[in-house]
């Protein structure tokens, strides 16, 4: 495969990806926000789990606390 063909493929892939993100940005926002919250609260759940609390109970406690 030539370099030109590879570059064309990757540029088209990037353009299609950006276009899809632009078209779906309103739908994707809640999912991205949920992933960010899960990433930020994971250390707290891990710490509670190390203290002997079940992971499900720790998650429910964090969720109840944040509401």
PDB file of N, H, CA, C and O in Angstrom:
ATOM      1  N   UNK A   1       0.847  -1.173   0.000  1.00  0.00           N
ATOM      2  CA  UNK A   1       0.000   0.000   0.000  1.00  0.00           C
ATOM      3  C   UNK A   1       0.893   1.238   0.000  1.00  0.00           C
ATOM      4  O   UNK A   1       1.836   1.326   0.787  1.00  0.00           O
ATOM      5  N   UNK A   2       0.607   2.166  -0.856  1.00  0.00           N
ATOM      6  H   UNK A   2      -0.159   2.094  -1.495  1.00  0.00           H
ATOM      7  CA  UNK A   2       1.443   3.351  -0.970  1.00  0.00           C
ATOM      8  C   UNK A   2       1.108   4.356   0.130  1.00  0.00           C
ATOM      9  O   UNK A   2       0.055   4.295   0.764  1.00  0.00           O
ATOM     10  N   UNK A   3       2.024   5.261   0.324  1.00  0.00           N
ATOM     11  H   UNK A   3       2.879   5.310  -0.192  1.00  0.00           H
ATOM     12  CA  UNK A   3       1.854   6.285   1.348  1.00  0.00           C
ATOM     13  C   UNK A   3       0.650   7.176   1.029  1.00  0.00           C
ATOM     14  O   UNK A   3      -0.101   7.551   1.930  1.00  0.00           O
ATOM     15  N   UNK A   4       0.471   7.508  -0.226  1.00  0.00           N
ATOM     16  H   UNK A   4       1.082   7.204  -0.957  1.00  0.00           H
ATOM     17  CA  UNK A   4      -0.659   8.352  -0.620  1.00  0.00           C
ATOM     18  C   UNK A   4      -1.979   7.672  -0.310  1.00  0.00           C
ATOM     19  O   UNK A   4      -2.916   8.314   0.164  1.00  0.00           O
ATOM     20  N   UNK A   5      -2.056   6.396  -0.572  1.00  0.00           N
ATOM     21  H   UNK A   5      -1.295   5.874  -0.957  1.00  0.00           H
ATOM     22  CA  UNK A   5      -3.288   5.653  -0.303  1.00  0.00           C
ATOM     23  C   UNK A   5      -3.569   5.574   1.201  1.00  0.00           C
ATOM     24  O   UNK A   5      -4.714   5.700   1.635  1.00  0.00           O
ATOM     25  N   UNK A   6      -2.511   5.363   1.988  1.00  0.00           N
ATOM     26  H   UNK A   6      -1.580   5.261   1.635  1.00  0.00           H
ATOM     27  CA  UNK A   6      -2.678   5.332   3.441  1.00  0.00           C
ATOM     28  C   UNK A   6      -3.132   6.691   3.970  1.00  0.00           C
ATOM     29  O   UNK A   6      -4.034   6.763   4.806  1.00  0.00           O
ATOM     30  N   UNK A   7      -2.521   7.748   3.496  1.00  0.00           N
ATOM     31  H   UNK A   7      -1.789   7.689   2.817  1.00  0.00           H
ATOM     32  CA  UNK A   7      -2.887   9.092   3.944  1.00  0.00           C
ATOM     33  C   UNK A   7      -4.335   9.407   3.568  1.00  0.00           C
ATOM     34  O   UNK A   7      -5.063  10.006   4.360  1.00  0.00           O
ATOM     35  N   UNK A   8      -4.754   9.013   2.379  1.00  0.00           N
ATOM     36  H   UNK A   8      -4.163   8.526   1.736  1.00  0.00           H
ATOM     37  CA  UNK A   8      -6.132   9.230   1.953  1.00  0.00           C
ATOM     38  C   UNK A   8      -7.091   8.491   2.873  1.00  0.00           C
ATOM     39  O   UNK A   8      -8.108   9.045   3.292  1.00  0.00           O
ATOM     40  N   UNK A   9      -6.770   7.252   3.185  1.00  0.00           N
ATOM     41  H   UNK A   9      -5.945   6.802   2.845  1.00  0.00           H
ATOM     42  CA  UNK A   9      -7.615   6.465   4.083  1.00  0.00           C
ATOM     43  C   UNK A   9      -7.757   7.137   5.445  1.00  0.00           C
ATOM     44  O   UNK A   9      -8.871   7.280   5.949  1.00  0.00           O
ATOM     45  N   UNK A  10      -6.642   7.551   6.047  1.00  0.00           N
ATOM     46  H   UNK A  10      -5.737   7.435   5.638  1.00  0.00           H
ATOM     47  CA  UNK A  10      -6.692   8.124   7.387  1.00  0.00           C
ATOM     48  C   UNK A  10      -7.358   9.490   7.402  1.00  0.00           C
ATOM     49  O   UNK A  10      -8.050   9.824   8.363  1.00  0.00           O
ATOM     50  N   UNK A  11      -7.163  10.280   6.364  1.00  0.00           N
ATOM     51  H   UNK A  11      -6.601  10.008   5.583  1.00  0.00           H
ATOM     52  CA  UNK A  11      -7.833  11.584   6.299  1.00  0.00           C
ATOM     53  C   UNK A  11      -9.337  11.386   6.160  1.00  0.00           C
ATOM     54  O   UNK A  11     -10.108  12.074   6.828  1.00  0.00           O
ATOM     55  N   UNK A  12      -9.769  10.463   5.308  1.00  0.00           N
ATOM     56  H   UNK A  12      -9.143   9.904   4.765  1.00  0.00           H
ATOM     57  CA  UNK A  12     -11.191  10.180   5.166  1.00  0.00           C
ATOM     58  C   UNK A  12     -11.783   9.625   6.456  1.00  0.00           C
ATOM     59  O   UNK A  12     -12.906   9.975   6.818  1.00  0.00           O
ATOM     60  N   UNK A  13     -11.048   8.767   7.151  1.00  0.00           N
ATOM     61  H   UNK A  13     -10.136   8.482   6.856  1.00  0.00           H
ATOM     62  CA  UNK A  13     -11.509   8.236   8.426  1.00  0.00           C
ATOM     63  C   UNK A  13     -11.672   9.354   9.453  1.00  0.00           C
ATOM     64  O   UNK A  13     -12.655   9.377  10.194  1.00  0.00           O
ATOM     65  N   UNK A  14     -10.728  10.268   9.499  1.00  0.00           N
ATOM     66  H   UNK A  14      -9.930  10.249   8.897  1.00  0.00           H
ATOM     67  CA  UNK A  14     -10.810  11.404  10.415  1.00  0.00           C
ATOM     68  C   UNK A  14     -11.995  12.293  10.074  1.00  0.00           C
ATOM     69  O   UNK A  14     -12.723  12.720  10.970  1.00  0.00           O
ATOM     70  N   UNK A  15     -12.199  12.576   8.805  1.00  0.00           N
ATOM     71  H   UNK A  15     -11.608  12.229   8.076  1.00  0.00           H
ATOM     72  CA  UNK A  15     -13.315  13.427   8.391  1.00  0.00           C
ATOM     73  C   UNK A  15     -14.654  12.778   8.748  1.00  0.00           C
ATOM     74  O   UNK A  15     -15.551  13.454   9.253  1.00  0.00           O
ATOM     75  N   UNK A  16     -14.798  11.482   8.493  1.00  0.00           N
ATOM     76  H   UNK A  16     -14.070  10.933   8.083  1.00  0.00           H
ATOM     77  CA  UNK A  16     -16.038  10.780   8.817  1.00  0.00           C
ATOM     78  C   UNK A  16     -16.248  10.764  10.331  1.00  0.00           C
ATOM     79  O   UNK A  16     -17.372  10.958  10.795  1.00  0.00           O
ATOM     80  N   UNK A  17     -15.191  10.536  11.105  1.00  0.00           N
ATOM     81  H   UNK A  17     -14.278  10.379  10.728  1.00  0.00           H
ATOM     82  CA  UNK A  17     -15.296  10.534  12.567  1.00  0.00           C
ATOM     83  C   UNK A  17     -15.725  11.883  13.113  1.00  0.00           C
ATOM     84  O   UNK A  17     -16.600  11.956  13.976  1.00  0.00           O
ATOM     85  N   UNK A  18     -15.120  12.943  12.622  1.00  0.00           N
ATOM     86  H   UNK A  18     -14.409  12.884  11.921  1.00  0.00           H
ATOM     87  CA  UNK A  18     -15.482  14.290  13.078  1.00  0.00           C
ATOM     88  C   UNK A  18     -16.914  14.621  12.671  1.00  0.00           C
ATOM     89  O   UNK A  18     -17.660  15.215  13.449  1.00  0.00           O
ATOM     90  N   UNK A  19     -17.295  14.240  11.463  1.00  0.00           N
ATOM     91  H   UNK A  19     -16.689  13.757  10.831  1.00  0.00           H
ATOM     92  CA  UNK A  19     -18.657  14.482  10.997  1.00  0.00           C
ATOM     93  C   UNK A  19     -19.680  13.744  11.865  1.00  0.00           C
ATOM     94  O   UNK A  19     -20.725  14.301  12.199  1.00  0.00           O
ATOM     95  N   UNK A  20     -19.384  12.510  12.224  1.00  0.00           N
ATOM     96  H   UNK A  20     -18.535  12.058  11.952  1.00  0.00           H
ATOM     97  CA  UNK A  20     -20.294  11.754  13.084  1.00  0.00           C
ATOM     98  C   UNK A  20     -20.394  12.372  14.474  1.00  0.00           C
ATOM     99  O   UNK A  20     -21.483  12.453  15.041  1.00  0.00           O
ATOM    100  N   UNK A  21     -19.259  12.807  15.027  1.00  0.00           N
ATOM    101  H   UNK A  21     -18.374  12.741  14.566  1.00  0.00           H
ATOM    102  CA  UNK A  21     -19.289  13.472  16.335  1.00  0.00           C
ATOM    103  C   UNK A  21     -20.105  14.756  16.284  1.00  0.00           C
ATOM    104  O   UNK A  21     -20.857  15.058  17.211  1.00  0.00           O
ATOM    105  N   UNK A  22     -19.956  15.506  15.206  1.00  0.00           N
ATOM    106  H   UNK A  22     -19.346  15.260  14.454  1.00  0.00           H
ATOM    107  CA  UNK A  22     -20.695  16.749  15.056  1.00  0.00           C
ATOM    108  C   UNK A  22     -22.187  16.474  14.957  1.00  0.00           C
ATOM    109  O   UNK A  22     -22.988  17.197  15.550  1.00  0.00           O
ATOM    110  N   UNK A  23     -22.572  15.438  14.216  1.00  0.00           N
ATOM    111  H   UNK A  23     -21.921  14.851  13.735  1.00  0.00           H
ATOM    112  CA  UNK A  23     -23.986  15.115  14.047  1.00  0.00           C
ATOM    113  C   UNK A  23     -24.615  14.552  15.326  1.00  0.00           C
ATOM    114  O   UNK A  23     -25.803  14.759  15.571  1.00  0.00           O
ATOM    115  N   UNK A  24     -23.831  13.846  16.140  1.00  0.00           N
ATOM    116  H   UNK A  24     -22.865  13.678  15.942  1.00  0.00           H
ATOM    117  CA  UNK A  24     -24.361  13.172  17.322  1.00  0.00           C
ATOM    118  C   UNK A  24     -23.994  13.859  18.635  1.00  0.00           C
ATOM    119  O   UNK A  24     -24.175  13.268  19.699  1.00  0.00           O
ATOM    120  N   UNK A  25     -23.489  15.080  18.591  1.00  0.00           N
ATOM    121  H   UNK A  25     -23.342  15.560  17.726  1.00  0.00           H
ATOM    122  CA  UNK A  25     -22.985  15.711  19.813  1.00  0.00           C
ATOM    123  C   UNK A  25     -24.066  15.886  20.870  1.00  0.00           C
ATOM    124  O   UNK A  25     -23.764  15.789  22.060  1.00  0.00           O
ATOM    125  N   UNK A  26     -25.299  16.137  20.489  1.00  0.00           N
ATOM    126  H   UNK A  26     -25.545  16.216  19.523  1.00  0.00           H
ATOM    127  CA  UNK A  26     -26.360  16.301  21.489  1.00  0.00           C
ATOM    128  C   UNK A  26     -26.698  14.988  22.174  1.00  0.00           C
ATOM    129  O   UNK A  26     -27.039  14.976  23.357  1.00  0.00           O
ATOM    130  N   UNK A  27     -26.607  13.898  21.453  1.00  0.00           N
ATOM    131  H   UNK A  27     -26.329  13.909  20.493  1.00  0.00           H
ATOM    132  CA  UNK A  27     -26.925  12.586  22.008  1.00  0.00           C
ATOM    133  C   UNK A  27     -25.778  12.073  22.881  1.00  0.00           C
ATOM    134  O   UNK A  27     -26.012  11.406  23.888  1.00  0.00           O
ATOM    135  N   UNK A  28     -24.554  12.383  22.498  1.00  0.00           N
ATOM    136  H   UNK A  28     -24.363  12.925  21.679  1.00  0.00           H
ATOM    137  CA  UNK A  28     -23.384  11.836  23.186  1.00  0.00           C
ATOM    138  C   UNK A  28     -23.049  12.543  24.492  1.00  0.00           C
ATOM    139  O   UNK A  28     -22.344  11.974  25.326  1.00  0.00           O
ATOM    140  N   UNK A  29     -23.528  13.756  24.693  1.00  0.00           N
ATOM    141  H   UNK A  29     -24.100  14.219  24.016  1.00  0.00           H
ATOM    142  CA  UNK A  29     -23.160  14.527  25.889  1.00  0.00           C
ATOM    143  C   UNK A  29     -23.470  13.801  27.197  1.00  0.00           C
ATOM    144  O   UNK A  29     -22.597  13.768  28.066  1.00  0.00           O
ATOM    145  N   UNK A  30     -24.649  13.221  27.395  1.00  0.00           N
ATOM    146  H   UNK A  30     -25.358  13.249  26.689  1.00  0.00           H
ATOM    147  CA  UNK A  30     -24.899  12.512  28.664  1.00  0.00           C
ATOM    148  C   UNK A  30     -23.969  11.315  28.873  1.00  0.00           C
ATOM    149  O   UNK A  30     -23.566  11.030  30.001  1.00  0.00           O
ATOM    150  N   UNK A  31     -23.633  10.624  27.799  1.00  0.00           N
ATOM    151  H   UNK A  31     -23.960  10.856  26.883  1.00  0.00           H
ATOM    152  CA  UNK A  31     -22.724   9.479  27.922  1.00  0.00           C
ATOM    153  C   UNK A  31     -21.320   9.932  28.309  1.00  0.00           C
ATOM    154  O   UNK A  31     -20.678   9.306  29.153  1.00  0.00           O
ATOM    155  N   UNK A  32     -20.845  11.001  27.708  1.00  0.00           N
ATOM    156  H   UNK A  32     -21.367  11.509  27.023  1.00  0.00           H
ATOM    157  CA  UNK A  32     -19.512  11.522  28.033  1.00  0.00           C
ATOM    158  C   UNK A  32     -19.485  12.028  29.471  1.00  0.00           C
ATOM    159  O   UNK A  32     -18.516  11.795  30.194  1.00  0.00           O
ATOM    160  N   UNK A  33     -20.549  12.721  29.891  1.00  0.00           N
ATOM    161  H   UNK A  33     -21.336  12.910  29.304  1.00  0.00           H
ATOM    162  CA  UNK A  33     -20.613  13.203  31.275  1.00  0.00           C
ATOM    163  C   UNK A  33     -20.625  12.037  32.256  1.00  0.00           C
ATOM    164  O   UNK A  33     -19.980  12.101  33.302  1.00  0.00           O
ATOM    165  N   UNK A  34     -21.345  10.985  31.931  1.00  0.00           N
ATOM    166  H   UNK A  34     -21.869  10.933  31.081  1.00  0.00           H
ATOM    167  CA  UNK A  34     -21.373   9.802  32.788  1.00  0.00           C
ATOM    168  C   UNK A  34     -20.014   9.131  32.890  1.00  0.00           C
ATOM    169  O   UNK A  34     -19.619   8.685  33.968  1.00  0.00           O
ATOM    170  N   UNK A  35     -19.294   9.056  31.769  1.00  0.00           N
ATOM    171  H   UNK A  35     -19.616   9.417  30.894  1.00  0.00           H
ATOM    172  CA  UNK A  35     -17.955   8.451  31.797  1.00  0.00           C
ATOM    173  C   UNK A  35     -16.994   9.287  32.627  1.00  0.00           C
ATOM    174  O   UNK A  35     -16.155   8.739  33.343  1.00  0.00           O
ATOM    175  N   UNK A  36     -17.108  10.620  32.539  1.00  0.00           N
ATOM    176  H   UNK A  36     -17.789  11.065  31.958  1.00  0.00           H
ATOM    177  CA  UNK A  36     -16.239  11.491  33.336  1.00  0.00           C
ATOM    178  C   UNK A  36     -16.527  11.319  34.823  1.00  0.00           C
ATOM    179  O   UNK A  36     -15.603  11.214  35.629  1.00  0.00           O
ATOM    180  N   UNK A  37     -17.804  11.289  35.185  1.00  0.00           N
ATOM    181  H   UNK A  37     -18.555  11.374  34.530  1.00  0.00           H
ATOM    182  CA  UNK A  37     -18.155  11.089  36.596  1.00  0.00           C
ATOM    183  C   UNK A  37     -17.682   9.728  37.103  1.00  0.00           C
ATOM    184  O   UNK A  37     -17.167   9.625  38.216  1.00  0.00           O
ATOM    185  N   UNK A  38     -17.852   8.696  36.299  1.00  0.00           N
ATOM    186  H   UNK A  38     -18.271   8.779  35.394  1.00  0.00           H
ATOM    187  CA  UNK A  38     -17.392   7.365  36.713  1.00  0.00           C
ATOM    188  C   UNK A  38     -15.880   7.352  36.899  1.00  0.00           C
ATOM    189  O   UNK A  38     -15.370   6.740  37.837  1.00  0.00           O
ATOM    190  N   UNK A  39     -15.171   8.024  36.011  1.00  0.00           N
ATOM    191  H   UNK A  39     -15.585   8.522  35.249  1.00  0.00           H
ATOM    192  CA  UNK A  39     -13.708   8.083  36.117  1.00  0.00           C
ATOM    193  C   UNK A  39     -13.283   8.825  37.380  1.00  0.00           C
ATOM    194  O   UNK A  39     -12.346   8.411  38.063  1.00  0.00           O
ATOM    195  N   UNK A  40     -13.968   9.916  37.688  1.00  0.00           N
ATOM    196  H   UNK A  40     -14.729  10.252  37.134  1.00  0.00           H
ATOM    197  CA  UNK A  40     -13.586  10.718  38.849  1.00  0.00           C
ATOM    198  C   UNK A  40     -13.969  10.064  40.173  1.00  0.00           C
ATOM    199  O   UNK A  40     -13.273  10.243  41.172  1.00  0.00           O
ATOM    200  N   UNK A  41     -15.067   9.307  40.195  1.00  0.00           N
ATOM    201  H   UNK A  41     -15.632   9.161  39.383  1.00  0.00           H
ATOM    202  CA  UNK A  41     -15.527   8.701  41.448  1.00  0.00           C
ATOM    203  C   UNK A  41     -14.991   7.295  41.684  1.00  0.00           C
ATOM    204  O   UNK A  41     -15.206   6.731  42.757  1.00  0.00           O
ATOM    205  N   UNK A  42     -14.297   6.719  40.707  1.00  0.00           N
ATOM    206  H   UNK A  42     -14.122   7.178  39.836  1.00  0.00           H
ATOM    207  CA  UNK A  42     -13.758   5.367  40.868  1.00  0.00           C
ATOM    208  C   UNK A  42     -12.775   5.252  42.031  1.00  0.00           C
ATOM    209  O   UNK A  42     -12.847   4.264  42.761  1.00  0.00           O
ATOM    210  N   UNK A  43     -11.861   6.202  42.249  1.00  0.00           N
ATOM    211  H   UNK A  43     -11.802   7.005  41.656  1.00  0.00           H
ATOM    212  CA  UNK A  43     -10.954   6.063  43.409  1.00  0.00           C
ATOM    213  C   UNK A  43     -11.693   6.019  44.749  1.00  0.00           C
ATOM    214  O   UNK A  43     -11.275   5.313  45.666  1.00  0.00           O
ATOM    215  N   UNK A  44     -12.778   6.763  44.861  1.00  0.00           N
ATOM    216  H   UNK A  44     -13.118   7.337  44.115  1.00  0.00           H
ATOM    217  CA  UNK A  44     -13.547   6.731  46.105  1.00  0.00           C
ATOM    218  C   UNK A  44     -14.186   5.364  46.307  1.00  0.00           C
ATOM    219  O   UNK A  44     -14.171   4.830  47.416  1.00  0.00           O
ATOM    220  N   UNK A  45     -14.741   4.799  45.251  1.00  0.00           N
ATOM    221  H   UNK A  45     -14.753   5.233  44.350  1.00  0.00           H
ATOM    222  CA  UNK A  45     -15.343   3.465  45.349  1.00  0.00           C
ATOM    223  C   UNK A  45     -14.282   2.421  45.665  1.00  0.00           C
ATOM    224  O   UNK A  45     -14.539   1.495  46.434  1.00  0.00           O
ATOM    225  N   UNK A  46     -13.107   2.556  45.089  1.00  0.00           N
ATOM    226  H   UNK A  46     -12.898   3.309  44.464  1.00  0.00           H
ATOM    227  CA  UNK A  46     -12.015   1.613  45.361  1.00  0.00           C
ATOM    228  C   UNK A  46     -11.569   1.720  46.817  1.00  0.00           C
ATOM    229  O   UNK A  46     -11.295   0.705  47.457  1.00  0.00           O
ATOM    230  N   UNK A  47     -11.495   2.933  47.340  1.00  0.00           N
ATOM    231  H   UNK A  47     -11.717   3.758  46.820  1.00  0.00           H
ATOM    232  CA  UNK A  47     -11.097   3.127  48.739  1.00  0.00           C
ATOM    233  C   UNK A  47     -12.124   2.509  49.682  1.00  0.00           C
ATOM    234  O   UNK A  47     -11.760   1.862  50.664  1.00  0.00           O
ATOM    235  N   UNK A  48     -13.415   2.709  49.383  1.00  0.00           N
ATOM    236  H   UNK A  48     -13.711   3.234  48.585  1.00  0.00           H
ATOM    237  CA  UNK A  48     -14.451   2.094  50.214  1.00  0.00           C
ATOM    238  C   UNK A  48     -14.393   0.576  50.128  1.00  0.00           C
ATOM    239  O   UNK A  48     -14.635  -0.118  51.115  1.00  0.00           O
ATOM    240  N   UNK A  49     -14.075   0.069  48.953  1.00  0.00           N
ATOM    241  H   UNK A  49     -13.878   0.633  48.151  1.00  0.00           H
ATOM    242  CA  UNK A  49     -13.968  -1.383  48.785  1.00  0.00           C
ATOM    243  C   UNK A  49     -12.799  -1.942  49.594  1.00  0.00           C
ATOM    244  O   UNK A  49     -12.898  -3.026  50.168  1.00  0.00           O
ATOM    245  N   UNK A  50     -11.697  -1.201  49.637  1.00  0.00           N
ATOM    246  H   UNK A  50     -11.616  -0.321  49.171  1.00  0.00           H
ATOM    247  CA  UNK A  50     -10.548  -1.637  50.445  1.00  0.00           C
ATOM    248  C   UNK A  50     -10.872  -1.628  51.939  1.00  0.00           C
ATOM    249  O   UNK A  50     -10.282  -2.377  52.718  1.00  0.00           O
ATOM    250  N   UNK A  51     -11.818  -0.768  52.328  1.00  0.00           N
ATOM    251  H   UNK A  51     -12.298  -0.160  51.695  1.00  0.00           H
ATOM    252  CA  UNK A  51     -12.224  -0.709  53.734  1.00  0.00           C
ATOM    253  C   UNK A  51     -13.190  -1.835  54.089  1.00  0.00           C
ATOM    254  O   UNK A  51     -13.596  -1.957  55.245  1.00  0.00           O
ATOM    255  N   UNK A  52     -13.562  -2.659  53.109  1.00  0.00           N
ATOM    256  H   UNK A  52     -13.232  -2.560  52.170  1.00  0.00           H
ATOM    257  CA  UNK A  52     -14.398  -3.806  53.380  1.00  0.00           C
ATOM    258  C   UNK A  52     -15.845  -3.664  52.925  1.00  0.00           C
ATOM    259  O   UNK A  52     -16.662  -4.553  53.166  1.00  0.00           O
ATOM    260  N   UNK A  53     -16.165  -2.556  52.271  1.00  0.00           N
ATOM    261  H   UNK A  53     -15.501  -1.834  52.075  1.00  0.00           H
ATOM    262  CA  UNK A  53     -17.524  -2.342  51.789  1.00  0.00           C
ATOM    263  C   UNK A  53     -17.660  -3.000  50.420  1.00  0.00           C
ATOM    264  O   UNK A  53     -16.767  -2.895  49.580  1.00  0.00           O
ATOM    265  N   UNK A  54     -18.779  -3.677  50.205  1.00  0.00           N
ATOM    266  H   UNK A  54     -19.504  -3.763  50.888  1.00  0.00           H
ATOM    267  CA  UNK A  54     -19.047  -4.288  48.918  1.00  0.00           C
ATOM    268  C   UNK A  54     -19.064  -3.209  47.826  1.00  0.00           C
ATOM    269  O   UNK A  54     -19.485  -2.082  48.084  1.00  0.00           O
ATOM    270  N   UNK A  55     -18.612  -3.543  46.614  1.00  0.00           N
ATOM    271  H   UNK A  55     -18.269  -4.459  46.405  1.00  0.00           H
ATOM    272  CA  UNK A  55     -18.540  -2.563  45.526  1.00  0.00           C
ATOM    273  C   UNK A  55     -19.925  -2.001  45.186  1.00  0.00           C
ATOM    274  O   UNK A  55     -20.069  -0.804  44.937  1.00  0.00           O
ATOM    275  N   UNK A  56     -20.924  -2.854  45.178  1.00  0.00           N
ATOM    276  H   UNK A  56     -20.808  -3.826  45.381  1.00  0.00           H
ATOM    277  CA  UNK A  56     -22.287  -2.395  44.890  1.00  0.00           C
ATOM    278  C   UNK A  56     -22.772  -1.432  45.959  1.00  0.00           C
ATOM    279  O   UNK A  56     -23.362  -0.400  45.639  1.00  0.00           O
ATOM    280  N   UNK A  57     -22.535  -1.751  47.216  1.00  0.00           N
ATOM    281  H   UNK A  57     -22.056  -2.589  47.476  1.00  0.00           H
ATOM    282  CA  UNK A  57     -22.957  -0.877  48.314  1.00  0.00           C
ATOM    283  C   UNK A  57     -22.193   0.442  48.257  1.00  0.00           C
ATOM    284  O   UNK A  57     -22.770   1.502  48.501  1.00  0.00           O
ATOM    285  N   UNK A  58     -20.914   0.387  47.941  1.00  0.00           N
ATOM    286  H   UNK A  58     -20.445  -0.474  47.743  1.00  0.00           H
ATOM    287  CA  UNK A  58     -20.111   1.605  47.827  1.00  0.00           C
ATOM    288  C   UNK A  58     -20.647   2.487  46.694  1.00  0.00           C
ATOM    289  O   UNK A  58     -20.746   3.704  46.849  1.00  0.00           O
ATOM    290  N   UNK A  59     -20.987   1.882  45.574  1.00  0.00           N
ATOM    291  H   UNK A  59     -20.906   0.893  45.448  1.00  0.00           H
ATOM    292  CA  UNK A  59     -21.520   2.648  44.451  1.00  0.00           C
ATOM    293  C   UNK A  59     -22.867   3.259  44.798  1.00  0.00           C
ATOM    294  O   UNK A  59     -23.123   4.418  44.470  1.00  0.00           O
ATOM    295  N   UNK A  60     -23.720   2.503  45.451  1.00  0.00           N
ATOM    296  H   UNK A  60     -23.512   1.562  45.717  1.00  0.00           H
ATOM    297  CA  UNK A  60     -25.018   3.025  45.844  1.00  0.00           C
ATOM    298  C   UNK A  60     -24.869   4.153  46.856  1.00  0.00           C
ATOM    299  O   UNK A  60     -25.614   5.131  46.804  1.00  0.00           O
ATOM    300  N   UNK A  61     -23.919   4.029  47.772  1.00  0.00           N
ATOM    301  H   UNK A  61     -23.314   3.233  47.814  1.00  0.00           H
ATOM    302  CA  UNK A  61     -23.691   5.079  48.768  1.00  0.00           C
ATOM    303  C   UNK A  61     -23.189   6.367  48.103  1.00  0.00           C
ATOM    304  O   UNK A  61     -23.619   7.462  48.469  1.00  0.00           O
ATOM    305  N   UNK A  62     -22.294   6.240  47.143  1.00  0.00           N
ATOM    306  H   UNK A  62     -21.945   5.351  46.846  1.00  0.00           H
ATOM    307  CA  UNK A  62     -21.790   7.412  46.431  1.00  0.00           C
ATOM    308  C   UNK A  62     -22.908   8.060  45.637  1.00  0.00           C
ATOM    309  O   UNK A  62     -23.033   9.285  45.619  1.00  0.00           O
ATOM    310  N   UNK A  63     -23.718   7.246  44.981  1.00  0.00           N
ATOM    311  H   UNK A  63     -23.616   6.251  44.996  1.00  0.00           H
ATOM    312  CA  UNK A  63     -24.817   7.776  44.191  1.00  0.00           C
ATOM    313  C   UNK A  63     -25.854   8.448  45.075  1.00  0.00           C
ATOM    314  O   UNK A  63     -26.362   9.513  44.725  1.00  0.00           O
ATOM    315  N   UNK A  64     -26.171   7.857  46.195  1.00  0.00           N
ATOM    316  H   UNK A  64     -25.759   6.992  46.479  1.00  0.00           H
ATOM    317  CA  UNK A  64     -27.153   8.442  47.115  1.00  0.00           C
ATOM    318  C   UNK A  64     -26.622   9.736  47.711  1.00  0.00           C
ATOM    319  O   UNK A  64     -27.384  10.679  47.923  1.00  0.00           O
ATOM    320  N   UNK A  65     -25.353   9.789  47.977  1.00  0.00           N
ATOM    321  H   UNK A  65     -24.734   9.022  47.805  1.00  0.00           H
ATOM    322  CA  UNK A  65     -24.740  10.971  48.574  1.00  0.00           C
ATOM    323  C   UNK A  65     -24.751  12.143  47.592  1.00  0.00           C
ATOM    324  O   UNK A  65     -24.907  13.293  48.001  1.00  0.00           O
ATOM    325  N   UNK A  66     -24.586  11.855  46.294  1.00  0.00           N
ATOM    326  H   UNK A  66     -24.460  10.920  45.962  1.00  0.00           H
ATOM    327  CA  UNK A  66     -24.477  12.921  45.319  1.00  0.00           C
ATOM    328  C   UNK A  66     -25.834  13.452  44.865  1.00  0.00           C
ATOM    329  O   UNK A  66     -25.896  14.480  44.189  1.00  0.00           O
ATOM    330  N   UNK A  67     -26.911  12.776  45.221  1.00  0.00           N
ATOM    331  H   UNK A  67     -26.860  11.942  45.770  1.00  0.00           H
ATOM    332  CA  UNK A  67     -28.254  13.237  44.793  1.00  0.00           C
ATOM    333  C   UNK A  67     -28.773  14.308  45.682  1.00  0.00           C
ATOM    334  O   UNK A  67     -29.879  14.805  45.470  1.00  0.00           O
TER     335      UNK A  67
END
